[in-house]
Each structure stands twice: as C-alpha cells, then as structure tokens.
Amino acid sequence: MKTFYTLLAIVAGLLPIVPPQQIMAAVIAPKQWNAQWISVPGDNGKSYGVFNFRKSLEVKDQPHQFVVHISADNRYKLYVNNKLVSLGPARGDSYYWNYETVDIAPYLAKGKNIVAALVWNEAEDRPEAQISVRTGLIIQGNAAAEEILNTNSSWKCFRDPGRFPVPGYFFAASKGEMVDMNVAVNSNWTSLEFDDTKWPDAVKIADGKIKGTAWGVDWALVPSSLPAREMTYQRLIKLRRAEGLVIPANFPAAKAAITVPAHTTASILLDQTFLTNAYLTLNFSTGKNAGISIGYAESLYEKNTKGTRKGNRDSVAGKEFIGRIDSLISDGSKDQRFTTLNFRTYRYIRIFIHTENDPLVIDDLYGTFTGYPFKRRASISSGYPEINQLLDIGWRTARLNAWETYTDCPYYEQLQYIGDTRIQALVSYYNTDDIRLARNALNQIDHSRLPEGVTHSCYPSKGTQVISTFSLWYIGMLHDYWMYRGDNTFIKNKLQGERGVLDFFSKYQQADGSLKDTPYWAFVDWAGNMWGEVKGKDGSAAIYDLQLLMAYQWAAEMEAKTGIQDYARLYTKKAAQLKHTIRRKYWDQGKNLFADTKEKTGFSQHVNSLAILSGVAQGTEKLKIARKMLSDTSLTQCSVYFKYYLNQALVKAGLGDDYLNWLAVYRQNIAMGLTTWAEYSDINSSRSDCHAWGASPNIEFFRTLLGIDSYAPGFRKIKVEPHLGSIKKISGEMPHPDGKITVNYILEKGKWNIAVSLPGGTDGILVWKARQYPLKAGNNHFML
C-alpha cells in the first residue's frame, strides 16, 4: 500500500530530505521566472482548503542533478514518486516570500515519474505567524531542462473535499484538522498508479516574480536562508490509561495492532514522557464510519479547576484532558493513514474511538520529531549531575522553540517575540555554531518596523502588535550578534533601523531625557505591574528610562565602530543625560535602591537589575543593591524570564560565585515533572509548559560559571572570569566563530590548576581574584 506521507522512510534515513543549504551555494536561481503561481479552478484563494497538485515527468536517464525552486501559500509538502522531499516555505512576509531550492534527482527514476505537491491554506484559522496573500503554488526549474516542471496549466489539481478545520480554544498556532476518509482524496495520490485524468488543469493566478522585479508586493520571492528542518522518527513511550479495549503489552513503544470492537466507545491515554514537537502519524484499517479523535496536551489538569491548575506533570490520576483535537472518520478500507499537516506539540496524547457496525484496527501510531537542525556544540563535565540535567532540559526547551523562526512557545502561539528571541539567540551563540536562525530573526524584526520607527513585538505576524519596549531589546539583539558573531557589514545594514527605533522614542522624551507616556504596550515582565502599568503620575517610570539608556549605550558602541560618528556622539550624549536623570529622579537614599517611579512608592528587582547593568549604580553601591534584591521580598520579584537580567546584574555586582543558589525556580520545575521550562514562575498554574525565555542557564553555565565571555566585537577578544563557588573541579567547551573555547579548572593541594584554550586569531584575559592574566591563541596554563 502506498502511504499518504512517507515520513517513516525519511526518518529511518532511507529517504532524507535534501537540505536546501547543501546546494544553495552552488545554485543561483534564474532572475526571470517563467513559472506561474497556480491554483485550482474556481477557488477564491481566501477560504480554508487542502489542495493536491500533480505532474508526470518522463526521464530518459536518471539525471545527476535536477534542481527546482518551490514556494506556496500557505504551506506545501513536495513529493517525488511518493516520497516526501521538501516542506515549506519558511515563513516570511509578502515583501520577502521564501522559496526553497531542492535537488530532486535522487528521487527520479528512468521512465515515468510523478511530482506532487500538497498545498494548504488555513485561511482565517491559520496561525498568527502565518502571513498570506491567497492560495497558490509555484515551482521553477533552475535551468532549461528543469523548466519542464514549471507550474502552469500542465499541472493537474484537485481540492480535497474531505478536509476541514477544527476550531479550538485560544491558539495563535495552527488549529486541528477534520478528515472524512469517505470523501477525502485517496492516500496513494502521490504515486504513479493514481489516476488523475478526471482532475482539472491548474489555472494561473499570477506570474512568478523574484524580489525587485515584482510590480506590487504579492509574493516578492527570495531564497530561504534556512536549512531543511530535522525529521526524526519518534515512538511514544508509555500507555497511561485505556478504557473499552485491550492494549498489547508492548504498545506504544513498539508497533502493535489494536482492535476496537464494533459498537464500542474506547479511549487511550499515551505519554511521550517528555514534551516534543512532532508530526503524528496514525495508521488504521476497517471500521466503516468509525470516529477517531486525537487530542494533544502538554500536561493534564486537576479536575474542577477549569483548566487552570496542572499540578505534577507526571501525574494522571484524578486529572482531566484539555487540549487541541484532530478528528477522523474511517472509510472502512485497509491501510488508511493520517499525518498532521502541521506538527503538534505534546507530551500526552488521548485517543477516543467510537465504532459503528464494524471493528476498527489501529495498525500503528508514532511521531516524527521536527525542529531547526541545531547541533549542540557546548558541554560541561563536572561531578554535579544537576548541572547537566538543567542544561539538557534547557536545550530541549530551546530546540522546541526553534523551527523556521524562534518561537515563544510551540503549543499556544509559535510567535517570534523580541524579548524571548534575544535570549534564544544567545543560547544559540553559546551552544551551537549555527547563526542562520539568529540572522533570520534579526532580518525579520528589521522588516517589521512601522513607518514611525518602532518594530512589531513579534514577527512574522498577520496582525500588528507593538510592545514598544521590545524594540529597545532588538537593539540589544543587534549588539549581542555584533559582540558574539561579528559581521560589521550585516550590522551596518541594520543601523538605519536602530536609528529609527531611537528616533521613535525621542519623540516621547522630556527635556531631561526621561520618557513620558511610553506608547503602545509597555510590557516588561509578567510580575507585579511590570506588564504595562508601571507609570508614575507624570507618565514616566524608571524601567523604561533604563531600557532606553541601555539602548543608547549599545547603539553608541555600534555606531562608533561600524556606523556614523555623529550618531555615536549623539547617543553617548543622550545616554549621559539619561544616566544623570535616572539617579536624580529614582534613587531613594533611605532604601539604597532605585524606585519604580518618581513617587518612590514601589521598588522592583527589575529596575535595580538594569540600574546595575547600565552602570547607573556604581562601586560598592552595586553590591549593596544586589544583596537587597536577594533579601528584600517586598520588591517586585522577577519572573523566570527577567531573571536573565537579574542574574547578570548580581554577577556584575560581585556575587557570581553564588550562581548555583539562584536556580530555585528550575529545581521547582523539575520537582513538578516538567521536561521543559515553564512560562511563569507559578509552576502549578503556568499556561505554557515550554517557554524558551527561561533557558538562560544554557547561557550562564558557560558565561558565569565557566566565565567565558566576549569583550570585543566578533568574539575577537575573550574574557574568562569563572565563578565556581564551592565547585572544586569542572571543565567545559563552547563554540566560537573560529573554532571552540575550552576551559578546565581543578583545585589541587590548595592551588587552582587552570587550562584555557582559545581559537586561532584571538586573545584575551583570565580574570582571577580581581587580577588579570593575558591569554593567547592556543593553550594557556596557570597554577594560581
């Protein structure tokens, strides 16, 4: 039986997806495209639909190379002779609409071949991150011989009448699917044997235009800069509950057939045992008109709490299932197959089956993990297993929030928020040697700027949401990239956007530089009134002034080295003024803290953290503030997200040796059965069980504990300042643009044996007990 999607073969390594980056360097797409955007006759392009496209191709001899460029709106899966070879396009906007470049030669055979594309448009149900013009498909051959596959009226097409959306409760991510197998397109439609003679010819809806040649902005095509996403076969692990049927002892960890008798209502609860992103595949047979419901959840909920309390994520007793749903109706035939159009995020899967007059057989159920193909290049070796446990959970959290963009959470939103993405990009710099997703994020955020200069809070996005303060963190993201990965040309091209953001904020500055009535959503953190109401009677607040100050400082540094000196001088002057204003306006001498507002009625860890990081707090004052932030619980406490800034401030104040004592929220996550870091510090009721903004330990175990940091653009100079606390032996390594950095610390007979290895072309310093020791490229050794 030809499968509906042949993901299993792909993930088994038999049919690998051709990564676009393998051929992008050698292949340049034609400047003039002859291919047409095509669709199904009579379709308005705006309504929900799943569309099937096919074209036969005669090949005399199997070619060495057969390169095509492909895109679609909203999404596509491309098959050659029943084998999945590409999926996309990577999300962008209509000004920068991505296409993938794929060599399909390995999948062609001598004689007749079938190239097929599944295209779907989720219309009003599409994810918030999905920008759309209308339903369409385009394929352009790279050279004359390959243009035989150009999309035009020679392609056959059909709208699947058996597929519908399943609306659910709030999801900014994709909705569920409803598939009636009785009327859906036969699952062998991607194979040679399928008869498409009754399908209509495709119709042209637009010409294919690469960016710069389009008259308007509909699909200005650009090559995707990203590699193909990882696809790895992944079986579910545990059966947690079953009612109304008998489950084989080895299911679901191993393939096994399960029979649901006629006239039966049954349910199965399965546990992956950890959170994952995967395309779910269900194989089933017979059971005419049986209904199947597949539900996906990060965790179960305590009963009678209306979906607000989760409790321990490992526990299922006394809990109820609430989650997104896919629904199927069986046509009664053998070897039916369902694979989700989009990946699903889940730890738990619940299956409901209701049979009519015939039994239904579940032949198999498995997932195919997907994610951006990051390779972990950083590691730590120590006698403290907890460190690696924390790193592993953080890495899983980061990976589940990295696909074609960084995302805030994979289950609910899948949006690339700037506040989250800044931390995620730094996790990438410290743990991988792949900067493409970070560059993609910086490009997309730059593309999102409104005419008044401010950026979207998250992008891509079909709507417009502005968290004005996130535009300031975007300048921080640019500075991070510049410091850890360099590329002055890339940064120089982004400085116009940086200037636009700062010009936007200058319109709301008072004579003393302080911001008044910061517009749009002035979100800082999910803590106290930091989510947008932290303003004094005069409309100002310390937290906004401090963020603007830091943005001026970052901008001045980048302008001085890569931009325009006049801007560097201007931003330096503005930073100095604002620094003075913040001290005058918010410092409370009696409390030895910076207040949230001019009235000095509220105080927070947030404000005082940024006061330290920005240099407003200096000398011994920093240490006093840091200790009060740790001891004074009346201060508004940072959530897991803003602890990234809190912990950096504590380190800068001189308390870095205590870093391992600041990880209580992560230990609470582990104790509650979480396998990724939750969105909120309130673990029991946290909405999202996977928020990458909490993965900062995957930065700080290397930057703080091992002490590795950049102190020159491009990581050309390396500072090593460990904060080991009570640790007596630890080593680690992390990627660098020119290789890797390794460190090894061992306390032996009262002296520290320290080894540091730097990549070629770099130098640096070791900071040890307030003294500096020079480091050179290659191996460095100290006994201190």
N, C-alpha and C positions, 0 to 999 in steps of 0.2 A: 504494500500500500504506500503510495506517495504521500508524504507528510505535508501538513498545512504549512508549518515552518520547520525547517530542518536545523533548528538550533542545537539539537543534541550532537549532531555530527560536527558542527562548528566547535562547540565547546570541548569535544573529545579530541580536538586537534586535527581532525581529518579534513575539515573544510574551513581553514582560517579566513576571517575577514581580511581583505587586503588593506592594511593601514594606509590612508592617503599620504602620510608623510614619507612613505617608502619611495614614492615616485614623484612627489611634488617638486623636488629639487631638479629632477631630470626632465620634467614635462611642463611646458608652458602652454596654457590653453590659448586657442585662437582668439585674436582680438575681435574678430567679427564672427558672431554665432549665426549659423544658418538654421539651427533648430528652433522649433516653435514651442511655446507653452501650450499644452493641450489639456483638454478635459473631456467629459462625457457630454454628448449632445443633450441640450435641454436643461442642463444643470445651471442654476443661478450662481454657483460658486460660493454662496454665503451660508448655506444650510449644512447641517451635520450629514456626513456621508463617508462611506468607505468604498474606495474605487479600485478596480482591477484593470491593469493595462498589460497588454502582451504584444510581442512582435517576434515573428520567426526570422531566423538568420541562417543562411546557408554558408557553410565554411568548407572550402576545398581541402585545406590542410590546417591543422591546428596552429594558430599564429603564435609567434614568440611574444608578442605584445599586442594588446587591444585595449586602448585607453579611452574611457569615456568620462565626461563631466556630467554630474547629475544633481538636480535640486528638485524641490517640490514645496507645496504649500498645502497643509501644514507640515506633514511628515511623509516619509517614504520608507519602504523596505524593498531592496532590489534583489532579484533572484535571477540566476542563470542556470537553466536546466535543473530547476527545483532546489537550488542551493542558494541560501542567503549569503550575499557577498558584500552588502553595504547597507547602512541605515543612516538616516539623517533627515534634513540637513541640520547642521549645528545652528542653534538659534541665534538670530541677529535681528535686525530691523530692515525695513524695505529699502533704506539707503545703503545697507550693507547686507545683502541677502546671500548667505553662504551656499556654495556648491562644493560637493566632494569630488575628488578625482580618483578613479578606480581602474585598475588593470584587470579586466575580466578574462584575459587569455587563459589562465589556468583552469577555467570552468567551461571553456568551449571545447567541443568535440568535432571531429571531422563529420561533415554532413549537416543535417538539420539541427538547429538549436532554438531554444526558446528563452528570450529575455523578458522578464515580467517584473512589474513594479506595483506594489500595494501602496496606495496613497490614501490618507485620511485627513478629514477636516472636522475638527470637533466644534467648529462654529462658536456659538455662544457658550458652549460647555468647555471650550479649550482652556488650557492652563493660563493663569495670569501672565506668565512669562512668554506666552506664545503670541507674537505679532503675526498678523495675517492680512493678505490682500484679497485672495479668493482661492478656491481650489485649483490646483494646477500641477503639472509635471513637465519637466524639461530634461532631456538628455542630449548632449552634444558630443559627437565623435571628435577625438583630438586631431585626427588627420583625415585626408580624403577617404581612405579605405574604411575608416571607422565611422564616417558620417552616414553609413548605411543605417545606423541605429538612431540617427537624429529623430527626435519626436516630431511627428506630423500626422497627416491623415492615414498613413500606412500602418499606424498602430491600432489595434483593437482595444475596446474598452467596455466596461460594464460597471454599473453601480450596484453594490451588493444590497439586495432588498431585505436581508435578514439581520442587519446590524443597526443597533440603536444605542443612544447614550442612557446611562443610569444615573440620574442626578442623585446627589447625596447631600449630607450636611456640609458645612463650610470646608471647601477645598479650593485653594488657589492653584493646586496642582491638578492633574488630569482626573476626570470623573471615571465612573465604572462603565462597563460595556454590557450590552444585552445582545445575545446572538441566538437566533432561532435557526437551528440547523436544518429544519424542514425547508426553508426557503433561501438560506444563505448559499453563496457560491461554493461549489464543490471544492473540497480541500485539496484536490490534485490539480488545481487550475494553473499552477506554476510549472507543470510537467509537459513533456512533448505530447503525451497521449490525450490531453484535454482538447475537446472540440470547441473552438471559439468562432465557428463560421456564422453563428447567429448573433454574435456580438456586433454592435455598430462600430463604424470607424470613428476614431477620435476627431475632435474638432479643435481648430486653432482658436486660442483666446488672446494671444499676444506674441510678439517677437521676443526672442531671447536677446537681452542686452546686458553686456558687462558694464560695471560702474564706469561712468564717464561718457558712455555712448547713449544712455537712455535719455529720452526727452523729458520724462517725468521721473517719478521715484518708485514706480511699481517694479519691484524685484531688480534693483541695481546689483547685478551679480558680482560677487567677489569670491576668490578661492578661500576655503576654510583653512585656518592656520592650525587646526587641531588634529590630532591623530584619531583613528578609529577607537571607539570605546571598548574596554575589555569585555569579553563574554566568556564566562567560566561556569561549567556545569556544577550545579549545587543541589544536593538532595536535602530534603528536610530530615530532621534528626529523630524527633520523638512524637509518639502518639500520647496525648494527654487525656483524651476523653472520647468515647464512642457510644452512640445510642442507636438501637434499631438495626444493627448489623454486626457481623463478626469480622474482626480485622486480623490478618495474618501476623504472626509474632514479629516478623522482620520488617514490617511496613511502618513508617515510610522510608526508613534508612536504606532499604533495598526494594527493588521493583517487585510488586506482587499484585495479583489480580484480586479485586474485592467485588463480591456480588451483592447487590442490593435487591432483595426480593420484590416481586410485584406488589402493588398496593401497600407500599411501605414509606414511612417518613423516617429518615435517619439523619444523624449528624456526626461529624468527626471534627475534633479539635487537634490540630497539629502544632508542634513547637519547633521552630528552627533552632532554638536555644540562644540565638543572638540575632540582633537586628540586621537586616540585609536589604539591598535593592536587587530585584530580580524580575525577569520575565517569567511568569508562571506558565507552565505547560501542563494541561490535563488531557490524557488520552482515555477515551471511554468508548463503549460499544453497546449496541442494542438499546433497550429501554425506550421504546417509542413514546414520545411526548413527555418523558420524564423531565422534571425541572431540577436544575442544579444551581445552587447559589454558592459562590466562593467569596468569603469575606477576609479582609486583611486588616490586621491591627498591630500596633507597636506593643501594646500590652492590654491586659484585661482591666476592667473597672470593678470596684467594690459595688455590690448591689445597693440600690436605694440611694445612690449619691448623684444620680442624674449625669453620669459621665464626668464627674469632677475629681474623684479620688481613685488612684491606681493602686496604692499600696505596693507591696513587694512584687516586682515584675516576674519573678519565678513562680509565684503562686497563682493557681487557677481555681482552687476550692472557694465556693461562695462568691464567685465573681461572674460578671456578665460580659458578653462580647459586644463591642460597639466599634464599627469600622466601615470602610468603603467596601462596595459589593460589585462583583461581576455575576451575571445571570445567564444561564444557558438552557435551551430546550433541545432535547435529543431527537434526532430524526429516525432512530431505531436501527441504523446501519452499523456495521462493524468499523472499527478503526477511525472513529471520529477524533478530531483534535482541535483543541482551543489553546492558543497562546495569546497573551495580552498584547495589545498594540503598543502600549507604553509599559515601562517597568512598574512594578509595585513595590512598596516598602512595607516590610512586615517582620515581625517575629512569630506571631501567631496567625494561623490560617484556619478558618472554620468553614466546613463544607456542609451544606444542607442538601439532601436529595429527597425528592418526592416522586415515586414511581407510579405509573398507571397500571395497565394490564400486563406489562412485560417487565422482567427484571433488567436492571442496568448493571453493567460491569465497568468498574473503574480499572483500567488497564495499567495506568501509571500516573504519577504526579511528581513533578520536580521543578526546580527553578534554574534560571541561568543568570548568575550574578553579572551585573554590569556596572561600570564606573569608568571614570577617566583612568587611563592606564599608567598611573603613577607607580614608580618603583621606589621602594623605601631604601634610602642610602645611608641613613643615620642609625647608630646603635650605641648602646651603653652596656657595659659589663661591670657588675658590682656584686657584692654579697647581699643586696637588698632586692628580693624578688618583687616587692611592691612597685619599685621604680619602673620595671619593665611591664608590669601589669597596667600601670597608669599610662605608659607610653602606647601599649597595644590598644587599649580602649580609645585613647585619643586619636590614634591613627585610623582606627575603624570609623570613628566619628568624622574625621576629616575626609576619608575616602567616600563615605556615603553622601557627603555633601559636595562632591566634585564629579561632574559628568561632562556636559558641554559648556557649562558655566560652573562657578562656585554657587552653592545654594545655602540659604539659611537653615532649611530643614528639608529632608527628602519626602516626608509623609504629607505635610499640610500645604506647603507653599512653593518650594523649589524656586525661590527668588534670590537673585544676587544682590543682597543688601550691602551697602558700602561698609557699615560698621562691622558686620560679620566678615566680609571679604578681606578687610585689612588683616585680620588675624589669620584667616585661612591662607592668604598669600605668604605670610611669614612662616606658617607651618610648612608650606611647600619649599621655601628657601632653605629652611633648616633641615628638612628631611628628604628632599629629592634634588635631582639635578635638572629637572624639567621646569622651564619657566613659561611654557606656552599658554597655560591656562591663566596665569597671572597677567601676562601681557594682553591676553584676550580680554580679561576683566578691565584692565586699565583703558584699553581702547573703547570698550563698550560704555563704560561710565563717561568717558570723554564725549562719546557720541550722544549721550543722553542730555547734555546741557541744554537748558532752555534759553531763549534769546536774552533773558535778563541775567544770565551767567550761572545760575545755580543748577546743580545736577538733579536728576531723579534720585530718589533714595535707593531705588533698586532698578536694575536694568539688565536685560531686556524686560519690558513690561508693556502689555497692551493698554494699560491705564497710566495715569500720571499721579504719582505720589511723591511729595517733596518733604524730606526730613532735612531742613537746611543745614543742620549741624553735621550731617553726614558728608556734605560737600567739603567741609574742613578736614574730615578724616580722609577724604580722597586725596587731598594734598599730602597728607601723611603717607598714604599708599605710594604715591609717586616718589616721595623721599625714601621710603623703605626700599623700593625697587632700585633706585639710584645707588643707595648705600650697599645693598647686598648683591646686586647683579650688574650695576653699571649701565652701559649703553647710553652715552651722552646724547647721541642723535635721537634716540627714542624719547628721552626725557625732554630734550629741546623742543620737539614737536608737540609736547603736551603742555608747555609753559603758557601758551595762549589761553588754554582752558583754566590753568591755575590762576592767571591774572583775572579772568572773567569771574571766577568764584570770589576772589578777594574784592573785586570791584563791586560785586553784588552786596557784600557785607558792608563795604564802606558807606553805602547809602543809608545804613541804619546805625552808624556810629555817631555818638555825640562829640562835642568839642574835645572832650578828654580822651576820646578813643573808645569809651565803653559803649557796648551795643545796647540799643533800646528797642524793645518790642521786636525781637528777632522773629521774622515772619515764618509762615508755614508751620509744620510740626517740629517743634524744638525738642525732640526726643533725645535723651541722654542714656537712660538705663531703666529697666523695669524695677525701680526701687524708689520708695517714698514718692516724692513729687517730681522725680527726675524724668518722668515720661512726658513732660511738656508743660508743667505748671509752676516751674521754679523761677518765678519772676518777682522782683520787689515792686513797691508802689510806683517807682519811676520807670518800670518796664525793663530793668536790667537785672542781670544775675552773673555771679562770678563764674559759673561753669561755662557760659557762652563766651565771656571775655577771655577766659583761659584757653579755650579751644581756638579762638581766633588768634591769640598770641602765639600759640604753638604753630599754627598755620603760617603766620608771618615769618617765624623763625625758620621753618622748613623751606619756605619759598625763597627767603633771602639767601640761604645757602645754595640752593639750586641755581638761582639767577646769577649769583656771583661766579659760579664755575662754568655754567653752560648757557646762560641767558644774556640778559641785558643789565649792565652795571647800574644804570639809573633805577631799575626796579629793585635791585639788591639794596641800594642805598635807601630807597623809599620804604621798603618793607622793614629794613633794620631800624629806621627812624620810628615807624609806626609801632614796631614791637617794643622799643624802648619806652615810648609814651604809654602804651597799654600796660606794660610791666609796672610802671610807676603808679598808674591809676588803680590797678588791682590792689596793690599794697595799701594805698591811701583809703580806698573805698571799702575793702572787705576784711582787712586784718583786724582781729579782736585781740588786743593786748592782754586782756584779763584771762581769756581762754587759751591764748597762744595757739590760735587756729584761725584759718580763713573762713569767713562766714559765707553762706549761700547767697545772701542778698545784702544790700546796703543797710537794711534794718537790723541785721545781725541776730535774727531770731531763730535761725536754723543753721545747722552745720552738717557736713557730709564727708564721708571718705572720698567721694568723687572730686570735690573742689580741692581738698588738701592734697590728693594724689597729683592732680595736674599742676598745683602750685609748686610741688617739688620737681616734677618732670620738666616744667617750663623754666625753672630757675628763679621763679619769684621768691620762693623760700630758699635761703642760702645758709651756709655754715652750719653751726650747731643747731640752728633753728629747725633744720630738716629732721634731725634725729628726734627732737622733742615732738614735732608734729607726727612723725611716723609712730612713735610709741603711743601717742594719744589715739591715733587711728586704730591701733590694735587693742587698746584697753577701754576706750570710751564707747560703750554700746549705745549711747544716746545719739551718736552720729548716724545719719542715714547710711546704711551698710551697702556696699557694692554687691550686685548680683554676680553670678558666675562669669557673666560677660565682662563686666567692668573690672573684675579682679585682675584682668590682664594689665590694666593701668595701675591699679593699687599695688600689685606685687612689684612692678617695675619701680614704683616710687619708693617702696620700702627698701628695695635693693640700693637704689641711688642714695638713700638716707643712711646706709651703712648697716642694714640688718639682713643682708643677703644670706648669712650663714644659717638663718632660721627658715629658709625657704620651705623645707620639707614640713614645717609646722603649719604652713598656711594652706594645706590641701584638704582640709576637713570636708569641704563640700564634695570633693571627688571620692573620698572614702565613704561618705554617706551614699553617693550614687552606687558604689559597688555593693554596699550592705543592702541596698534596696533592690538588687538583682538587675540593675541596668547594665547593658553591654555597650552603651554609648553615653555621651554626656548629655544631660537633660537641659532644656531651655532655661528653666528657672532654678533658683536656689531652693525653692519649696519642692523638694523631690517628690513628695507624695502626690501632689496635685499638678505637677508640671504638665503643660499641654503637650509639648513636643519632647519625645524621648531622645532626640538626636539633633543637637544644635552645635554646629562647628565653632561657634564663637566661644565655646567652653574648652576648646582643645589647646589653649595656650601653654599647658605643661609640656606639650611637644615642641614648644619653642624654648621654654625656660629651663628645662632639664639640660639643655645644651648651652643656652646663653647665660643662665645664672649659675646653675650647679657646676657644670664643667667650665663655665666662664668664657665661652667663645663668642666674640662679637666683632663686627666691622667698625672701624673708626676712620675709614676713608672710602670715598665713592668706589663702587665696584668691588668692595672687599679687598682692595689692593693692600691695605694695612689691616692687621688682625690684632685685636686686643684679647689676651687670655687672662681673665681675672676670676678664678674659681671661688665658689662659696660652698665649701664642703661640710660645714657644720661638724657633726660627730663622725662623719664618714672617714674611714682610715684607708680605704682602697677603692679606686674606681677608675675606669678608663672609658673612652668613647671616641667616636668619629662622626663627622658630618660632611656633606658635600660642599664644595667650593667651586666657583666658576672655572678654576684652573686645576681641579683635582679634588683633594679632600684634606681636611684638617683632622689630626688625631692628637689626643692628649691621654696621658697616663699619670695618675697620682697614687703614690704608695708611701704610707708613713712607716719608716723603718728605724728602730732604735732612736726615736726622738727626732729624726730628721725626715723631711719630705723628699722622696725621690721623684722628680718631675721630668717627664719627657713630653715634648711638644714637637709635632711635625707639621710644617707649613708647605703648601704647594709652591712650585717654582714661580718666580716673578713677584713674590710677595715678601713682606717683612712685617715686623710687629713688635709688641711688647708683652711681657709677662708682668702682671701686677700681683705682688705677693706681700701682704702685710704692709701696705702703703708704699712699698718700694717698687721701682720699675727695673726690669731686666730686658735687654734687647733680644729680639728673636729674628732669626734669619730664615730664608727659604731652606727647606730640608729639615734635618733632625737637630733638635736642641735639647740639652740635658742639664738639669740643675739638681744640686743637693742643698736644700735650704732648711 
